[in-house]
């Protein structure tokens, strides 16, 4: 990060380090069911906290239910802000099916609260707007559930600027989670809106994986200058290019986790940030 940026961000009453951990990959193949080694998955979550990560993102559809359960069993909930999501069902084929009607959301929140074993969820996010449900009704329901004490902060995911503005008419929005990385900046307008409002922006798929090949030359040049990997530079760029970004790289490997966390210590120059951002 450049020197004028903080490595922390405030979500409601919580202050967290901006580089978080995405717990989707703790599940089995295709994000369905349990992993082959559940204790190893719990160890990855514990190691994240040991490395200083205090912001962990999950969802009820990861497993479904598996990721939330493993995080609870790992015993890290007192040491990190846990953000979960609801509003997507998984069928036996693994399809992601939006479901955002108020009754469903209330039941989903209660189920997540039970799996996590908490009195109140730190951050609860609408996973995806449901085209078959009224969006304003969905976000109004989230506001009511927050008022009921089921969670402390409201987040959105996979939304447009217009949907964000609509939601803010009904509830205080703490975070927005959309896909965003070096190679895919389709939601730059949403990030810009979050910056203007002081809302946390959680870029999922933050490393971009193979898509970085399009920027291979400049990424490799910057990586060599910092004795870092491509993926570390992709994360460092996200942290350095905006002070509201909260990247959540996910992995099921302790070694990859350590590499990801180390990216928060890479300080890119303004010139490097600009070249990567072209």
C-alpha positions as CSV (number, residue, x, y, z in Angstrom):
1,X,0.0,0.0,0.0
2,X,1.1,3.5,-0.6
3,X,2.1,5.4,2.6
4,X,-1.1,7.5,2.7
5,X,-3.4,4.5,3.0
6,X,-4.4,2.6,6.1
7,X,-4.2,-1.2,6.4
8,X,-7.5,-1.2,8.4
9,X,-11.1,-0.3,7.7
10,X,-14.1,0.3,9.9
11,X,-17.2,-1.8,9.4
12,X,-19.8,-0.5,11.9
13,X,-18.2,-0.7,15.3
14,X,-15.5,-3.2,14.1
15,X,-12.0,-2.2,12.9
16,X,-10.5,-4.9,10.7
17,X,-7.3,-5.4,8.6
18,X,-8.2,-4.8,5.0
19,X,-6.8,-8.1,3.7
20,X,-9.3,-10.8,4.7
21,X,-9.9,-14.4,4.1
22,X,-12.5,-16.0,1.9
23,X,-13.7,-19.3,3.3
24,X,-15.5,-20.7,0.2
25,X,-12.6,-23.1,-0.6
26,X,-12.8,-24.8,2.8
27,X,-15.7,-27.0,1.3
28,X,-15.5,-30.0,-0.9
29,X,-15.1,-30.1,-4.7
30,X,-17.3,-27.6,-6.5
31,X,-18.0,-25.9,-3.2
32,X,-20.4,-28.8,-2.3
33,X,-20.2,-30.9,0.9
34,X,-17.4,-31.4,3.3
35,X,-13.7,-31.4,2.3
36,X,-11.7,-34.6,2.4
37,X,-9.9,-33.5,5.5
38,X,-12.1,-31.3,7.7
39,X,-9.4,-30.8,10.4
40,X,-7.0,-29.4,7.7
41,X,-9.7,-27.0,6.7
42,X,-10.2,-25.8,10.2
43,X,-6.4,-25.4,10.5
44,X,-6.4,-23.1,7.5
45,X,-9.0,-20.9,9.3
46,X,-7.0,-20.9,12.5
47,X,-3.8,-20.1,10.7
48,X,-5.4,-17.1,9.0
49,X,-6.2,-15.7,12.4
50,X,-2.8,-16.5,13.7
51,X,-1.3,-14.5,10.8
52,X,-3.4,-11.5,11.8
53,X,-6.4,-11.8,9.5
54,X,-9.5,-10.6,11.4
55,X,-12.0,-10.4,8.5
56,X,-13.4,-13.7,7.2
57,X,-16.1,-14.0,4.5
58,X,-18.4,-17.0,4.0
59,X,-21.9,-17.8,2.9
60,X,-24.7,-20.3,3.7
61,X,-24.5,-21.6,0.2
62,X,-20.9,-22.8,0.5
63,X,-21.4,-26.4,1.2
64,X,-24.2,-25.5,1.7
65,X,-23.7,-24.8,5.3
66,X,-20.3,-26.5,5.5
67,X,-18.1,-23.4,5.5
68,X,-20.1,-21.7,8.3
69,X,-19.9,-24.9,10.4
70,X,-16.2,-25.3,9.9
71,X,-15.5,-21.7,10.9
72,X,-17.5,-22.2,14.1
73,X,-15.7,-25.5,14.8
74,X,-12.3,-23.8,14.2
75,X,-13.0,-21.6,17.2
76,X,-12.1,-18.3,15.5
77,X,-15.3,-16.4,15.9
78,X,-14.1,-14.3,18.8
79,X,-11.0,-13.3,17.0
80,X,-12.4,-12.2,13.6
81,X,-15.3,-10.4,12.1
82,X,-17.4,-13.1,10.4
83,X,-19.3,-12.0,7.3
84,X,-21.8,-14.4,5.9
85,X,-24.3,-14.2,3.1
86,X,-27.8,-15.5,2.3
87,X,-30.1,-15.3,-0.6
88,X,-28.9,-18.2,-2.8
89,X,-30.0,-21.8,-2.8
90,X,-28.0,-24.7,-4.1
91,X,-29.7,-27.6,-5.9
92,X,-28.3,-31.2,-6.1
93,X,-26.5,-30.2,-9.3
94,X,-24.7,-27.4,-7.6
95,X,-26.5,-24.6,-9.4
96,X,-26.7,-21.2,-7.6
97,X,-30.4,-20.1,-7.4
98,X,-31.3,-16.7,-6.1
99,X,-33.9,-16.6,-3.4
100,X,-34.5,-13.2,-1.8
101,X,-38.0,-13.0,-0.5
102,X,-38.3,-11.8,3.1
103,X,-39.6,-15.0,4.6
104,X,-36.7,-17.0,3.1
105,X,-34.1,-14.4,4.2
106,X,-35.4,-14.5,7.8
107,X,-35.1,-18.3,7.9
108,X,-31.7,-18.2,6.2
109,X,-30.4,-15.7,8.8
110,X,-31.6,-17.9,11.7
111,X,-30.0,-21.0,10.1
112,X,-26.7,-19.2,9.7
113,X,-26.8,-17.9,13.2
114,X,-27.3,-21.4,14.5
115,X,-24.5,-22.9,12.4
116,X,-22.1,-20.2,13.5
117,X,-23.2,-20.5,17.1
118,X,-23.4,-16.7,17.7
119,X,-26.0,-14.4,19.3
120,X,-25.6,-11.9,16.5
121,X,-23.9,-12.2,13.1
122,X,-21.2,-9.5,12.6
123,X,-22.0,-8.8,8.9
124,X,-24.9,-10.3,6.9
125,X,-24.9,-9.8,3.1
126,X,-27.6,-10.3,0.5
127,X,-25.8,-12.7,-1.7
128,X,-27.5,-11.8,-5.0
129,X,-30.6,-9.8,-5.9
130,X,-33.4,-12.2,-6.8
131,X,-35.1,-11.3,-10.1
132,X,-38.3,-13.0,-8.8
133,X,-38.4,-11.0,-5.6
134,X,-38.9,-7.3,-5.0
135,X,-35.4,-5.9,-4.3
136,X,-36.7,-3.2,-2.0
137,X,-38.6,-5.8,0.0
138,X,-35.4,-7.8,0.3
139,X,-33.3,-5.0,1.7
140,X,-36.2,-3.7,3.9
141,X,-36.3,-7.2,5.4
142,X,-32.6,-7.1,6.1
143,X,-33.0,-3.8,7.9
144,X,-35.8,-5.2,10.0
145,X,-33.7,-8.3,10.9
146,X,-30.8,-6.0,11.9
147,X,-33.2,-4.0,14.1
148,X,-34.3,-7.4,15.6
149,X,-30.7,-8.0,16.7
150,X,-30.0,-10.9,14.4
151,X,-26.9,-9.2,12.9
152,X,-24.9,-6.0,13.4
153,X,-24.3,-4.8,9.9
154,X,-25.9,-5.1,6.4
155,X,-24.0,-5.8,3.2
156,X,-24.9,-6.4,-0.4
157,X,-23.3,-8.5,-3.1
158,X,-23.5,-8.6,-6.9
159,X,-25.4,-5.3,-7.1
160,X,-25.3,-2.3,-9.5
161,X,-24.9,1.3,-8.5
162,X,-28.7,1.8,-8.9
163,X,-29.4,-1.1,-6.6
164,X,-26.9,0.2,-4.0
165,X,-28.6,3.6,-4.0
166,X,-32.0,2.0,-3.7
167,X,-30.9,-0.1,-0.8
168,X,-29.4,2.9,1.0
169,X,-32.8,4.5,1.0
170,X,-34.0,1.7,3.3
171,X,-31.0,0.5,5.3
172,X,-27.4,1.5,6.2
173,X,-25.1,-0.4,3.9
174,X,-21.7,-1.3,5.4
175,X,-20.2,-3.2,2.5
176,X,-20.7,-4.3,-1.1
177,X,-19.2,-7.4,-2.5
178,X,-18.8,-7.6,-6.3
179,X,-16.3,-9.3,-8.6
180,X,-13.3,-7.1,-9.2
181,X,-9.6,-7.6,-10.0
182,X,-6.8,-6.4,-12.2
183,X,-8.2,-8.1,-15.2
184,X,-11.9,-7.5,-14.6
185,X,-13.1,-4.0,-13.6
186,X,-16.6,-4.2,-14.9
187,X,-17.8,-2.9,-11.5
188,X,-15.5,0.1,-11.3
189,X,-18.6,2.3,-11.0
190,X,-19.8,0.4,-7.9
191,X,-16.3,0.8,-6.3
192,X,-16.4,4.5,-7.1
193,X,-19.8,4.8,-5.4
194,X,-18.5,2.9,-2.4
195,X,-15.5,5.2,-2.1
196,X,-17.7,8.3,-2.3
197,X,-20.0,6.9,0.5
198,X,-17.2,5.4,2.7
199,X,-18.7,1.9,2.2
200,X,-16.4,-1.1,2.2
201,X,-15.9,-2.8,-1.1
202,X,-15.1,-6.5,-1.0
203,X,-13.7,-7.6,-4.4
204,X,-14.4,-11.3,-4.8
205,X,-12.2,-13.4,-7.1
206,X,-9.6,-10.9,-6.2
207,X,-6.6,-12.6,-7.8
208,X,-8.3,-13.2,-11.2
209,X,-6.3,-16.4,-11.7
210,X,-5.5,-17.1,-15.3
211,X,-7.0,-13.8,-16.5
212,X,-3.8,-12.1,-15.3
213,X,-2.1,-13.5,-18.4
214,X,-3.5,-10.5,-20.3
215,X,-1.3,-8.3,-18.1
216,X,1.5,-10.7,-17.8
217,X,4.3,-8.3,-18.9
218,X,3.7,-5.5,-16.4
219,X,2.6,-7.8,-13.6
220,X,5.8,-9.9,-13.9
221,X,7.9,-6.8,-14.1
222,X,6.4,-5.4,-10.9
223,X,6.5,-8.8,-9.2
224,X,10.3,-9.2,-10.0
225,X,10.9,-5.7,-8.5
226,X,9.3,-6.8,-5.2
227,X,10.5,-10.4,-5.2
228,X,6.8,-11.4,-5.2
229,X,4.4,-13.6,-7.2
230,X,1.9,-12.5,-9.7
231,X,-0.9,-13.2,-7.3
232,X,0.7,-11.2,-4.5
233,X,1.0,-8.2,-6.9
234,X,-2.7,-8.6,-7.8
235,X,-3.6,-8.4,-4.2
236,X,-1.2,-5.6,-3.4
237,X,-2.8,-3.6,-6.3
238,X,-6.3,-4.0,-4.9
239,X,-5.1,-2.8,-1.5
240,X,-3.1,0.1,-2.9
241,X,-5.6,1.4,-5.5
242,X,-8.4,2.2,-3.1
243,X,-8.7,2.7,0.6
244,X,-12.1,1.0,0.9
245,X,-11.2,-2.3,-0.7
246,X,-11.2,-5.5,1.4
247,X,-9.9,-8.3,-0.7
248,X,-10.8,-11.8,0.5
249,X,-8.5,-14.3,-1.3
250,X,-9.5,-17.9,-0.6
251,X,-7.5,-21.1,-0.4
252,X,-7.6,-24.5,1.3
253,X,-3.8,-24.5,1.6
254,X,-1.8,-23.0,4.5
255,X,1.1,-22.2,2.2
256,X,-1.0,-20.3,-0.2
257,X,-2.7,-18.6,2.7
258,X,0.7,-17.4,4.0
259,X,1.6,-16.1,0.5
260,X,-1.6,-14.2,0.3
261,X,-1.3,-12.6,3.7
262,X,2.3,-11.5,2.9
263,X,0.9,-9.5,0.0
264,X,-0.4,-6.9,2.5
265,X,3.2,-6.0,3.3
266,X,4.0,-5.1,-0.4
267,X,4.0,-1.3,-0.9
268,X,3.6,-0.5,-4.6
269,X,4.7,2.9,-5.9
270,X,2.2,5.3,-7.4
271,X,3.9,4.6,-10.8
272,X,3.4,0.8,-10.3
273,X,-0.2,1.3,-9.3
274,X,-0.8,3.4,-12.4
275,X,0.9,1.0,-14.8
276,X,-1.0,-2.0,-13.4
277,X,-4.2,-0.1,-13.5
278,X,-4.0,0.8,-17.2
